[in-house]
Amino acid sequence: MKDLHRCENMKLAEAWYEQAEGYFVLSLNRVATEIDLQENHHLEEEGQTIETVAIKVLYCPYCGEKFDGASNSLSPSFVHHDFSKW
């Protein structure tokens, strides 16, 4: 996958950008910690993805840079998946 934007503020997070049909999507993962494992018997190991969210964006919410080729109009939307209850 082509690196679309490298933001210094995101370097410690499991987050990335993808481009699709004239808009950009910010994807964020939440991974299991030791505390999550103790609180939820469905989880198996630390680092396991337990939630993910994908949000349409025009700008990087961390540094404010507008993405090259991003449409000027956008219908706000997101997709959320919670894998911690499976």
ABEGO torsion letter per residue (X at the ends): XBBABBBAAAAABBBBBBBBGGBBBBBBBBBBBAAAAAABAABABBGBBABBBBBBBABBAAAGBBBBGBBABBBBBBBBBBAAAX
